[in-house]
Amino acid sequence: MILFEGFMDVISAYKAGVTNGVASMGTSLTDDQLYTLSRLTNQINVCYDGDDPGVEATYRALTQMNDDRFTYGVISIPDKKDPDEFIRSEGNEKFQNLTNNGVQTPISFILNYFKRNYNLNNEHDQLEFLNQSLHEIVKLQSPVEIDMYVGRVADEMGVSKEAINKELDALRRQQAIKEPANNYKDVQQRALEKVTSSVKPKYDRLEKSERYLLYWAINYPEVRINLKGDGFKFIHQSYQRIFDSLLSYVDSDDTEEEINISDFMNVLDNDDKNLLADLEMMNMPEEYNDQEIEDYIGNIKNSSLEEQIKEINEQLKKAAMVGDNKLQLDLTKQLIEVRRILSN
């Protein structure tokens, strides 16, 4: 699983063929999120922006990721670019290659991070760099890894591996104080393990039609122009809100051409942003056909009529209970008319 900074990175990566991305939406991964991810993967690779704030955020993320159900890696975007900029400048194939073959170990990233903060020609900075590096290397379990990174630090500082290993041994002795035993299982973790696996939501015919129709309206101007001219309304308010925002955005931008999804998201609230991100990541064909659009519209309009029929039937029951014959007659006429429209 690749951890991106935001949902636009996830969408850009998905469209570039890298479909195993998620975003924690600017916060640290929560225990609930980690539990869900643990049912899907045992590897988390951090792919934040390549600029200075992105590097700082990557370091903070690595220092917070201490869940032993996972191994971790880092994908560094070159030239201080963010994932979307890299994809647009270098292409989908290079981004796929970067995410597949450009994964650093956390310790490799951290040593590079320390190195950028120090002048290794200065003795004081050398000692600070060594101290911070050893505190990371001592956490490693693999003798091969330890030897490899001790050699790397020795090369960086121009000293022998033997000298670095002596410093490492001294640090191990300092940390040899036995920590209090912790034999109980974390209560929150125990509770999380009882949670059943999350499944993708199942949408009925109506909501599928709304989702697909809204997707095409967002991505194809002729579809939204047709819906706008027809006075079309979605049944679920969340889809209608996004459609209304879409029409307002297009009017304010004075264009009916392809919209910029990132800019459009900026006009939505968080719930609608999440829904739009979900729509944009659906596995959809590149083109639609007219019959498909007509079917979606028909399903949505029919659903509205079906709801009217249910409501009229409820009113008929109440009218019968109070013996209101005139109201029953009026409601029956309405019911016949709605059924006629529905049948056509």
C-alpha positions in Angstrom: 0.0 0.0 0.0 1.3 3.5 -0.9 0.5 6.3 1.5 0.1 9.7 -0.2 -0.5 13.1 1.4 -3.9 13.8 -0.1 -6.7 12.4 -2.1 -5.6 14.2 -5.3 -2.3 12.3 -5.2 -4.3 9.1 -4.9 -6.5 10.0 -7.9 -3.5 11.1 -10.0 -1.7 7.9 -9.2 -4.7 5.8 -9.9 -5.2 7.3 -13.3 -1.5 6.7 -13.9 -2.0 2.9 -13.2 -0.8 2.9 -9.6 -4.0 1.7 -8.0 -2.9 0.7 -4.5 -2.7 4.2 -2.9 -4.5 5.7 0.1 -4.4 9.0 1.9 -4.7 9.6 5.6 -6.0 13.1 4.8 -3.3 15.1 6.5 -3.3 13.2 9.8 -1.3 10.4 11.2 -2.6 6.9 10.6 -5.1 6.0 13.3 -5.3 2.6 15.0 -8.5 1.9 13.2 -6.9 2.7 9.8 -3.9 0.6 10.6 -6.1 -2.4 11.6 -8.1 -2.1 8.3 -4.8 -1.9 6.3 -3.4 -4.9 8.2 -6.1 -7.1 6.7 -5.0 -6.0 3.2 -1.2 -5.6 3.3 1.9 -5.9 5.4 3.9 -3.2 3.5 3.3 0.5 3.7 5.4 2.8 1.4 5.3 6.5 2.1 5.1 8.7 -1.0 4.9 12.3 0.0 5.8 15.4 -2.0 9.5 15.8 -2.8 9.8 19.4 -1.6 11.2 20.4 1.8 7.8 20.3 3.6 7.2 16.9 2.0 10.5 15.5 3.2 9.8 16.8 6.7 6.3 15.2 6.6 7.9 11.9 5.5 10.3 11.9 8.4 7.5 12.6 10.9 5.4 9.8 9.4 8.3 7.3 9.7 8.9 8.2 13.3 5.2 7.6 14.1 5.0 4.3 12.3 5.9 1.7 14.8 3.3 -1.0 14.3 5.2 -4.3 13.9 2.5 -5.7 11.6 4.0 -3.8 8.8 7.3 -3.2 7.1 7.8 0.3 5.8 9.4 2.0 2.8 9.8 5.4 1.2 9.3 6.5 -2.4 11.0 9.9 -2.9 9.8 12.0 -5.7 12.8 13.6 -7.6 13.3 17.3 -8.3 11.1 18.4 -5.4 7.9 17.5 -7.3 4.7 16.2 -6.0 3.3 12.9 -7.5 0.9 14.7 -9.9 3.7 17.0 -11.2 6.0 14.0 -11.7 3.3 12.1 -13.6 2.5 15.1 -15.8 6.2 15.8 -16.6 7.6 12.3 -16.8 4.6 10.1 -17.7 2.7 7.2 -16.3 5.3 4.6 -17.0 8.1 6.4 -15.2 5.9 6.9 -12.2 5.0 3.2 -12.2 8.7 2.3 -12.3 9.4 4.7 -9.5 6.8 3.2 -7.2 7.8 -0.4 -8.1 11.6 0.0 -8.1 12.4 3.2 -6.2 11.5 2.2 -2.7 14.1 3.1 0.0 14.3 1.5 3.4 13.2 3.9 6.3 16.8 3.9 7.7 18.2 4.9 4.3 15.8 7.8 4.0 16.4 8.9 7.6 20.2 8.9 7.2 19.8 11.0 4.1 17.5 13.3 6.0 20.0 13.7 8.8 22.8 14.3 6.3 21.0 17.2 4.7 20.8 19.0 8.1 24.5 18.9 8.8 27.8 20.1 7.3 30.0 17.0 7.5 33.1 19.1 7.0 32.4 20.5 10.5 33.5 18.4 13.4 30.6 19.4 15.7 28.1 18.5 12.9 29.9 15.3 12.3 29.5 14.2 15.9 25.8 15.2 15.9 25.2 13.3 12.6 27.0 10.3 14.1 24.9 10.4 17.3 21.6 10.7 15.5 22.5 8.0 13.0 23.6 5.5 15.6 20.3 6.0 17.5 18.6 4.8 14.4 20.9 2.0 13.4 20.8 0.5 16.9 17.1 -0.2 16.4 17.8 -2.5 13.5 17.6 -6.3 14.0 19.4 -7.7 11.0 23.2 -8.0 11.3 23.5 -7.5 7.5 21.5 -4.2 7.6 23.5 -3.0 10.6 26.8 -3.7 8.9 25.6 -2.1 5.7 24.5 1.2 7.3 27.5 1.3 9.7 29.6 1.1 6.5 27.6 3.9 5.0 28.0 6.2 8.0 31.7 5.4 8.1 32.1 6.4 4.5 30.1 9.6 5.0 32.4 10.6 7.9 35.7 9.3 6.5 36.4 7.0 9.5 36.7 3.2 10.0 33.8 0.8 10.5 35.6 -0.4 13.6 35.4 3.0 15.2 31.6 3.3 14.4 31.0 -0.2 15.7 32.7 0.7 19.0 30.4 3.7 19.3 27.4 1.5 18.5 28.4 -1.1 21.2 28.7 1.7 23.7 25.2 2.9 22.8 23.8 -0.6 23.2 25.2 -0.8 26.7 23.6 2.5 27.6 20.3 1.1 26.4 20.7 -2.3 28.1 18.6 -1.2 31.1 15.8 -3.7 31.2 12.4 -2.1 30.4 9.4 -3.0 32.5 7.7 -6.2 31.3 4.6 -5.6 29.3 2.8 -8.9 29.1 -0.8 -7.6 28.7 -2.3 -7.0 25.3 -3.3 -3.5 24.4 -7.0 -3.1 25.1 -7.7 -1.1 22.0 -5.9 -3.6 19.8 -7.9 -6.4 21.3 -11.1 -4.6 20.5 -10.0 -3.9 17.0 -9.3 -7.6 16.4 -12.9 -8.3 17.0 -14.0 -6.0 14.2 -15.0 -7.8 11.1 -13.4 -7.0 7.8 -14.7 -3.9 6.0 -16.4 -4.5 2.7 -17.1 -2.3 -0.2 -20.5 -0.7 0.0 -23.2 -2.3 -2.2 -25.2 0.2 -4.2 -28.7 -0.5 -5.4 -29.7 0.2 -9.0 -30.8 3.8 -8.3 -27.6 4.8 -6.6 -25.4 3.1 -9.2 -27.2 5.1 -11.8 -26.7 8.3 -9.9 -23.0 7.6 -9.4 -22.3 6.8 -13.0 -24.4 9.6 -14.4 -22.7 12.2 -12.1 -19.3 10.8 -13.1 -20.1 11.4 -16.8 -21.6 14.8 -16.1 -18.4 15.8 -14.4 -16.1 14.6 -17.1 -18.2 15.3 -20.3 -19.7 18.8 -20.8 -22.4 17.6 -23.2 -23.8 15.3 -20.5 -24.1 18.0 -17.9 -25.5 20.5 -20.4 -28.2 18.0 -21.3 -29.1 17.4 -17.7 -29.1 21.1 -16.9 -31.5 21.8 -19.8 -33.8 19.0 -18.9 -34.1 20.3 -15.3 -32.9 16.9 -14.0 -32.7 16.2 -10.3 -30.8 13.5 -8.5 -32.7 11.6 -5.7 -29.9 11.5 -3.1 -29.1 15.0 -1.9 -25.3 14.3 -1.8 -25.2 13.8 -5.6 -27.5 16.7 -6.2 -25.3 19.0 -4.1 -22.2 18.0 -6.2 -24.2 18.5 -9.4 -25.4 21.9 -8.3 -21.8 22.9 -7.3 -20.6 21.6 -10.7 -23.0 23.9 -12.6 -22.1 26.9 -10.4 -18.4 26.1 -10.9 -18.7 25.9 -14.6 -20.8 29.1 -14.8 -18.2 31.0 -12.6 -15.3 29.6 -14.7 -17.2 30.6 -17.8 -16.4 27.4 -19.6 -18.2 24.3 -20.7 -15.0 22.4 -21.5 -13.2 19.8 -19.4 -13.0 20.9 -15.8 -10.0 20.8 -13.4 -11.0 18.3 -10.8 -8.5 19.6 -8.2 -9.9 23.2 -8.6 -13.5 21.9 -8.5 -12.8 20.0 -5.3 -11.8 23.3 -3.6 -15.4 24.6 -3.8 -16.8 21.5 -2.0 -17.1 20.7 1.7 -15.2 17.7 3.1 -18.0 15.2 2.8 -18.6 16.1 -0.9 -14.9 16.1 -1.6 -14.6 12.5 -0.3 -17.6 11.5 -2.4 -16.2 13.1 -5.5 -12.8 11.4 -4.9 -14.7 8.1 -4.7 -16.4 8.8 -8.0 -13.2 9.8 -9.8 -11.6 6.5 -8.7 -14.3 4.3 -10.1 -13.2 1.8 -12.7 -14.9 3.5 -15.7 -14.5 3.2 -19.5 -13.0 6.1 -21.3 -16.2 6.8 -23.3 -19.9 6.6 -22.6 -22.7 5.8 -25.0 -26.0 7.6 -25.4 -28.2 4.6 -24.5 -26.2 4.2 -21.2 -27.0 7.8 -20.2 -30.7 7.4 -21.1 -30.9 4.3 -19.0 -29.4 6.0 -16.0 -31.7 8.9 -16.3 -34.7 6.6 -16.7 -33.7 4.6 -13.6 -33.5 7.8 -11.6 -36.7 9.2 -12.9 -38.5 5.9 -12.4 -37.3 5.7 -8.9 -38.9 9.1 -8.2 -42.2 7.8 -9.6 -41.9 4.6 -7.5 -41.5 6.7 -4.4 -44.6 8.7 -5.4 -46.6 5.5 -5.8 -45.5 4.4 -2.3 -46.5 7.7 -0.8 -49.9 7.7 -2.6 -50.6 4.2 -1.4 -49.9 5.3 2.2 -52.2 8.2 1.9 -54.9 5.9 0.4 -54.7 3.6 3.5 -55.1 6.6 5.8 -58.1 8.0 3.7 -59.8 4.5 3.9 -59.3 4.4 7.7 -61.2 7.7 8.2 -63.8 7.0 5.5 -62.9 9.9 3.2 -64.3 8.7 -0.1 -63.6 11.9 -2.0 -59.9 11.9 -1.0 -59.7 8.2 -1.9 -61.1 9.0 -5.4 -58.6 11.8 -5.9 -55.7 9.7 -4.8 -56.7 6.8 -7.0 -56.7 9.2 -10.0 -53.2 10.3 -9.0 -52.1 6.8 -8.7 -53.4 5.8 -12.1 -51.7 8.8 -13.7 -48.3 8.1 -12.0 -48.5 4.4 -13.0 -49.3 5.4 -16.6 -46.2 7.6 -16.7 -44.1 4.9 -15.1 -45.3 2.3 -17.6 -44.3 4.6 -20.5 
